[in-house]
């Protein structure tokens, strides 16, 4: 029988690939979009991580979700540093969420409030993605728009307190496996479905960004 982390990874693979290969992300990583598109994407991330981290302190005592709340993963402060660099000190006054982003953040907040086990699905799809594919985005952003290496503008992707990302990800998957043994099969299936939903919500944001930043034909 496969471990819970393997089940999640396998079941959500199709949605994961769809998110990674969205037109917007392909254009962004391909250097075909300007820094404005990158800044707009960073703004959308702020809403999602605000929802992820606003309730984190309360979830820390939850028997299932609690072990996932780890300070070294928190991204909101880094995002705010990046936004100040990208948008200036008054970045909050112009911050707006796309409808797709609002739907995504609302779902994260709902899980954080009402379904801690479901919160894990969003935690996993975001933070493990940032530790992995996020490093590709950082590298491309530094090269395309001239940000200082691991400096302001890309701090969101820099996990300074995680010295060994590969070991951290192994430990994280072990946490997922333990969480899987702490709940019944129906709940495990619900978490897998929520992982798929998380990737779909993320893809909706990419689609909306793609409409806002179409490449001129």
C-alpha positions, 0 to 999 in steps of 0.5 A: 500500500502506498504511503499517504504522501505518495497517494497525494502526489500521484493523485494530484499530478495531472492538476500539478502539471496543468498549473506548472504549464499554464500559459502565463507561467510559461510566458513569465518563465520564458522571459516574454512578460515584463516585470509588471506581470511578475509584480502582479503575480507577487501581489496575488500570492500575498492574498493566498499566504495571508490566508494561509498564515493568518490562522497558523498560530491557532492551528499550531495546537491542532493534533493533525495540522499542528506539526505542519505549522513551522516558522521556517516556512512562513512567507508573508514577511518575505512577500511584503519585502518583495512588494515594497521593492516592486511597488514602493513603500505604499504597496498596500494602497494599490493591492488588489486581488483578482476574483480568482485569487479571492476565491482561492484565498477564501477557500484556504481561510475556510479550511483553516477555520473549519477543517484543519485536515483540509488546511494541510492540502493547501499547506502542502501544495503551496510550501512544497511547491515553493521549495521546489519549482519556486527556485526555478522562478527565482532563478529566472526572475533574477536573470530576466529582471536583474534582481540581486541574487536571493535579494529584494524582489525574490525573497519569497523564494528564499528559505533562509532557515532551511539549510537542506531543502531535500532533507526538509521535504523528506521530513515533510512527506513523513509528516504527511504520512503520519497525518494519513494514519491519524485519520480514516480513509474517507478523510484521506480521500477528502484531503486528496480531493482538496489537493486537486482543488488547491491546484485547480484554484491556483491554475484559475489565478494563472488563467486570470493573470494570463488574460490580464497579460496577454502576449501581443500577437 
